[in-house]
Amino acid sequence: MADTQTLARRTPALAPVASARVTQVTPLAPATRFALRIWDAEHAPAGTIAGFDFSGAINSCSGTAERFAARLGPDEWLIVAPESEGAQVRADLEQGLIGRFFSLVDVGSRNCGIRVAGPQARDVLNAGIALDLADGAFPAGSATRTLFGKADVVVVRAGDAPSFQVECWRSFAPYVFAFLSEVAQEFD
């Protein structure tokens, strides 16, 4: 059942900044975001529900940069979809999980996304993240929770391009965005 009325409108946490940089740091538009926990997911995988594949390994994601499910733990996923799909995604997930113990929390107002794309994207991220983001260690379809500087973030690499999505709490977004932008500027 789709919600036809908008009760609240999410506003971007960050304003886009015009830039001619080779490596782009771009705030993403508001999106639908859910934190999903499924009890006993390791022993009884959920499969595909609402167009999202929940069968991947921990630290993986399936889908596209705009619509994906990232498995962050044995029973935990971050689900991201276009904002216009929010009510339908929620309804489809709840319907698909009937009979399972689960928690589905809308975190779309808490989280926001930042795209880091371009030839130096890995280097820009590695200024604040102590993870190997090379293709062999963090290939397309990877996702992980980590620290960026002093902020808790989720890093997602949905496709083959040197492009990463950094998901963080709105309260950390100005810090993370400024850090990434400053480092990207150093590479130009």
N, C-alpha and C positions, 0 to 999 in steps of 0.2 A: 504494500500500500504506500503510494508516494504522497509525501506531504506537499500540499499545493500552496500553503502559506509559509512565508518566511517570517519566523518570529524574531530572529536576530541575524544580523549580517556580520560576517567576519571581515575585519579590516586588516590589510597587510600590516605586519609588524615593522617592515622596512620599506623605504622608498627606493625605487630603481634609480640607479645613477648611470647616466650616459657615459660610455667608455669606449675607447678604441683599443683597448688592451688585447694582447694575443690570448691571454688566459682570462676568461670572463668569470666574474663573481656576481651572480644575479639573484636577487630575492625572488622566490617563487610566489605565485598567486595563492590566495587562501585555497585550501583543499579539504576534502573529507579525510579524516584520519581517525582510525580506531585502534585501540590496544585490545587485542584478543588473547585471552588465556583459555586453554582447553585442558581440562583435567585428563590425565592418562593419555596424552597425545602420542607419547612414544610407543605405546602398546596398541593403540587403536587410531591410526592416522585418519584425519578428516577427509583427505582426498581433495576434490575440487568442489567448492561451494561459492555461489554468487560470482562465478567467473574467475575466482582466485584459486591457485593451486597451493594446497597446504601440505604437500607431500615432500617438500625439499628438506635438505639437511639443515642443521643449525648453522647460522651465519650465511644463509643463502636467501635469495629473493627470486620471485618469478613474476613475470609481467613486463610492463613497459615503464619508462621513467614517470609517466603520468598516472599509471594504475598498476600497483604491485602489492604483493604480500611478502614481507621480509620476516623470516624466522630468526628470532633473536635469542631463543632459549628452547629448552626441551618442550615447553608448553606455552610459548609466548610469540606472538606475531604483531608487527606493525603493519596496518593496512592503509594504503593511500589510494585515493581515487579523486577524480574531478569533483569539485564542490557540488555541482548540480546532481550528482549521483548519490548523495549522502543518504537520503531517506530510503531509496531503493536498495542500496548496498546493505544498510542496517536490516531492513525487512528480509532480504534474501539470506543474509547470514543467520539471523535468528531462526528463520524457517529451516535452513539447511542443518542447523545444529540441534534441532529438537531431539530430545532423548539423551543429550550429552550434558555433562556439567561444564559450563563455560561462563566466562565473564567478558562482556563486550562493552568497552567504555569509549565514548566519543572524546577524542583528545584534539580535535580540530581547532579548538580555541586556545588550547595550551601550546601546541606545537606549531612550528613554521618551518619552511624549507628554504635552503639556499643552494643554488646550482653552481658548481665550480667546473668549468669546462675549458678545454684547450690543451695545447701541447705540454704546458707546465703544470697541469692540474694536480698531478701527484706531488710534485715538489711544493706547491702552495699548501696543500693539505699537510704534508709532512713537516712543515714548519711548526705545527701545533699538535700533530698526531705521531706517536711513536709506533706506527705499524708499517709493515711492508705492503705498499699498495701497487707493486709491480704486477703485470699481467699474470705471472705464474702463481703469485701468492694471493692476489685479490682479483680474480678474473671477473668477466661479465657474469652477472647473477649472484654477486656477493653482497652481503650486508653484515654489519657488526655494530655493536654498541661499544663506545670507547670515550676517552677524554680528548677534547680539543682544547689545548691550553688548560684552563680551569673549568671548562663547561662540559657537561655530559651531553654527548651527541650520538646519533645513529648515522653511519655512513653507508650509502647504498650505491652500488654500481650496477644499474639495470642492463646496460647495453655494452657493446664493444668499444664505442668511442671513448676517448679520454674525457669522460664526463662523470661527475660524482654528485650525488644529492646528499646534503648535510641536513639532517632533521634535528632541531633543537627546541627547547622551550622558548617561548616568546620572550621571557625575561632575560635569557642569555643571547638572544638574536643580535642586538646591537653590538655586543662584545665580539661574537663569533664573526659577524659580517665585517666589522672594522678590521679585525685581525686578518681575515682572509684577503680583504681588499688591499690592505697595506703590504702584505707579502706579495700579492699578485703584481702590485706596482713595482716592486723591487726586481721582478723577473723581466719587465719590459724594457 
